[in-house]
Amino acid sequence: MFTFALDSYGKDSVVLEGTPPTGVRFRLRSSYLDTKSGDNVNTTTYGGWKYFVFTR
């Protein structure tokens, strides 16, 4: 699992490099982790999984 923090505008981006295997299903999702964000009012929550496959 990889974790990426948001910038002061609430955004982040990741660049995938290299040659991924084709036909393999990958997934990712967003999450808000309570206490790690500095905000103890909310609770940990997770977004839905997003799936993708490299085809070439």
Buried (B, 14 or more C-beta within 10 A) or exposed (E): EEEEEEEEEEEEEEEEEEEEEEEEEEEEEEEBEEEEEEEEEEEEEEEEEEEEEEEE
